[in-house]
Amino acid sequence: MAGRPDRAVVRDSLAVGLTVGVSGVAFGVTGTAAHLTVWQTCALSLLVFTGASQFALVGSLVAGAAPLAAVVGALFLGVRNSFYGLRLGARLELPRWTRPFAAQTVIDETAAVALVQPDRRSARIGFTVTGVTLYLVWNATTLAGAVGANALGDTSRYGLDVAGPAVFLALLAPRLREGGEECAVGLLGAVLALAAVPLLPAGVPVLVALAAVPAVAWARGARAGRRRDVNGGKSEKEEGR
């Protein structure tokens, strides 16, 4: 398969990095709403750098969750990046000395851009340009959002405290529109979380919602098993004929 022109890969990667990166403003605002300092908020973007986990952490803190519960929920969300790393390792085959730096930018967007490329060279360019652009823009806009919200004072007076959850839902919506297992996990997780809200402390319902993942996986396996049984039964009848 012929590779893509480098210029086209760079253009598309820059577009992803710039478009997603500006949502760092919302994270900066949300960090301030969670009563983090500007530097604490910026440190999360610099060191953690995985949007969904960052929003989950500060969102739980805003809701009054215990710090440990908030951290555990964020860690569970971040586990998916490890699976991206397994696929990207074989795809990119980066030099050993670059891997610790590359690991910092293994996220949804860099994995998506790299994995759709037709060859290793294009995948490396897409991964690198997307990762560097998104890292720089995300951190710059996190600082802008945190400083701006801090200057405004109480963010709830302006409705800015909902910026983080709104962006998180906007990022989640395309996956839900795809239907299938992603939609089933999202809906079941929402039901579990809502049911747990009046019963459990703040932050814990998010952890309860994680049970939707193995539940949907079990249901899928059970359906596959029933189909195999049905198909096996049909085959036996046909052989009997």
C-alpha positions in Angstrom: 0.0 0.0 0.0 1.4 3.4 -1.0 2.2 5.8 1.8 0.5 9.2 2.1 2.4 12.4 1.4 4.1 13.7 4.5 2.5 17.1 4.0 -1.0 15.6 4.1 -0.2 13.6 7.3 1.2 16.7 9.0 -1.8 18.8 8.0 -4.3 16.3 9.4 -2.3 15.8 12.6 -2.1 19.6 13.2 -5.8 19.9 12.7 -6.5 17.2 15.3 -4.0 18.7 17.8 -5.2 22.2 17.5 -8.9 21.3 17.5 -8.8 19.1 20.6 -6.1 21.1 22.3 -8.3 24.2 22.8 -10.6 22.2 25.1 -7.8 22.6 27.7 -9.5 25.9 28.5 -12.4 24.0 29.9 -10.1 21.9 32.0 -8.4 24.9 33.4 -11.8 26.3 34.3 -12.9 23.0 35.9 -9.7 22.8 37.9 -10.4 26.2 39.4 -14.0 25.1 40.2 -12.5 22.1 42.0 -10.5 24.6 44.2 -7.2 23.6 42.7 -4.6 26.4 42.3 -3.5 27.5 38.9 -0.2 25.6 39.3 -1.9 22.4 40.5 -4.3 22.5 37.5 -1.4 23.1 35.1 0.7 20.3 36.8 -2.1 17.8 36.0 -2.0 18.7 32.3 1.8 18.6 32.2 2.2 15.3 34.1 -1.0 13.4 33.5 -2.0 14.6 30.0 -5.0 12.4 29.4 -8.1 14.6 29.1 -10.8 12.1 30.1 -9.0 11.1 33.3 -8.2 14.7 34.2 -11.9 15.7 33.8 -13.0 12.7 35.8 -10.6 13.6 38.6 -11.5 17.2 39.0 -15.2 16.5 38.3 -15.3 14.1 41.2 -13.5 16.7 43.4 -16.1 19.3 42.4 -18.9 16.8 43.4 -17.3 16.5 46.8 -15.6 13.1 46.4 -12.8 11.9 48.6 -9.5 12.5 46.9 -8.7 8.7 46.9 -12.0 7.9 45.2 -11.4 10.6 42.6 -7.9 9.3 41.8 -9.0 5.7 41.5 -11.7 6.7 39.0 -9.2 8.6 37.0 -6.8 5.7 37.0 -9.4 3.3 35.7 -10.1 5.6 32.8 -6.4 5.9 32.1 -5.9 2.2 31.8 -7.1 2.3 28.2 -3.9 4.1 27.2 -1.9 1.0 28.1 -3.8 -1.0 25.5 -3.2 1.8 22.9 0.5 1.4 23.8 0.5 -2.3 23.0 -0.9 -1.6 19.5 1.3 1.4 18.9 4.5 -0.3 20.0 4.3 -2.8 17.1 3.0 -0.2 14.7 5.6 2.5 15.3 8.7 0.5 16.4 10.2 3.6 17.8 13.9 3.7 18.9 14.3 2.6 22.5 15.5 5.9 23.8 12.4 7.7 22.5 9.9 5.4 24.1 9.7 7.1 27.5 8.9 10.4 25.8 6.5 8.8 23.4 4.6 7.1 26.3 3.6 10.5 27.6 1.6 11.2 24.4 -0.1 7.8 24.0 -3.8 9.0 24.2 -7.0 8.6 22.2 -6.1 11.2 19.5 -2.5 10.2 18.8 -3.5 6.5 18.7 -6.4 7.2 16.3 -4.2 9.3 13.9 -1.3 6.8 14.0 -3.4 3.7 13.5 -5.3 4.9 10.4 -2.1 5.6 8.5 -1.2 3.2 5.7 2.5 2.7 6.5 5.0 3.0 9.4 6.5 6.3 8.2 3.2 8.1 8.1 2.1 6.5 11.4 5.3 7.9 13.1 4.7 11.4 11.6 1.1 11.4 12.6 1.8 10.2 16.1 4.6 12.7 16.7 2.9 15.8 15.2 -0.4 15.1 16.8 1.2 14.4 20.2 3.5 17.4 20.2 0.9 19.8 19.0 -1.8 18.6 21.3 0.6 18.6 24.3 1.7 22.2 23.7 -1.8 23.6 22.9 -3.5 21.6 25.7 -1.1 22.9 28.3 -1.2 26.5 27.0 -5.0 26.6 27.1 -5.1 24.9 30.5 -3.0 27.8 31.8 -5.3 30.3 30.1 -8.4 28.8 31.4 -7.1 28.5 35.0 -5.8 32.0 35.1 -9.0 33.4 33.5 -11.3 31.5 35.9 -9.2 32.4 38.9 -9.4 36.1 38.0 -13.2 35.8 37.7 -13.6 34.3 41.2 -16.5 32.0 41.8 -16.9 30.2 38.5 -20.4 28.9 39.5 -21.8 32.4 39.2 -21.1 32.4 35.5 -22.0 28.7 34.9 -18.4 27.9 34.0 -18.3 25.0 36.5 -20.2 22.9 33.9 -17.6 23.5 31.2 -15.7 20.4 32.0 -18.6 18.0 32.1 -20.0 19.6 28.9 -16.7 19.0 27.0 -16.4 15.4 28.4 -19.9 14.7 27.1 -19.1 16.3 23.7 -16.0 14.0 23.4 -18.2 11.0 24.4 -21.1 11.7 22.1 -19.5 10.5 18.8 -18.8 7.1 20.4 -22.4 6.8 21.6 -23.7 7.6 18.1 -21.8 4.6 16.8 -24.2 2.3 18.7 -23.2 -1.2 19.5 -21.2 -2.1 22.6 -19.9 1.5 23.2 -23.5 2.8 23.5 -24.5 -0.1 25.7 -21.6 0.5 28.1 -22.4 4.2 28.2 -26.1 3.8 28.9 -25.6 1.0 31.5 -22.9 3.0 33.2 -25.2 6.1 33.4 -28.0 4.0 34.9 -25.7 2.4 37.5 -24.2 5.8 38.4 -27.6 7.5 38.8 -28.9 4.6 40.9 -25.9 4.8 43.2 -25.9 8.6 43.7 -28.5 8.7 46.5 -26.9 5.6 48.2 -23.1 6.2 48.1 -20.7 9.1 48.8 -19.8 11.5 46.1 -17.2 10.1 43.7 -18.1 6.4 44.3 -21.0 6.2 41.8 -18.4 6.8 39.0 -16.6 3.7 40.2 -19.8 1.8 40.3 -20.4 2.7 36.7 -17.3 0.9 35.7 -19.2 -2.4 36.3 -20.9 -1.7 33.0 -17.8 -2.8 31.1 -17.6 -6.4 32.3 -21.4 -6.6 32.3 -21.6 -5.8 28.6 -18.7 -8.0 27.8 -20.4 -10.9 29.7 -23.6 -10.3 27.8 -21.8 -10.3 24.5 -20.1 -13.6 25.4 -23.4 -15.1 26.5 -25.0 -14.1 23.2 -22.2 -15.5 21.2 -22.4 -18.8 23.1 -26.2 -19.1 22.4 -25.6 -18.5 18.7 -23.0 -21.2 18.6 -25.4 -23.6 20.4 -28.1 -22.7 17.9 -25.9 -23.1 14.9 -24.5 -26.3 16.3 -28.0 -27.7 16.7 -28.9 -26.8 13.2 -25.8 -28.5 11.9 -26.7 -31.7 13.7 -30.2 -31.7 12.3 -28.8 -31.2 8.8 -26.4 -34.1 9.3 -29.4 -36.2 10.5 -31.2 -35.5 7.3 
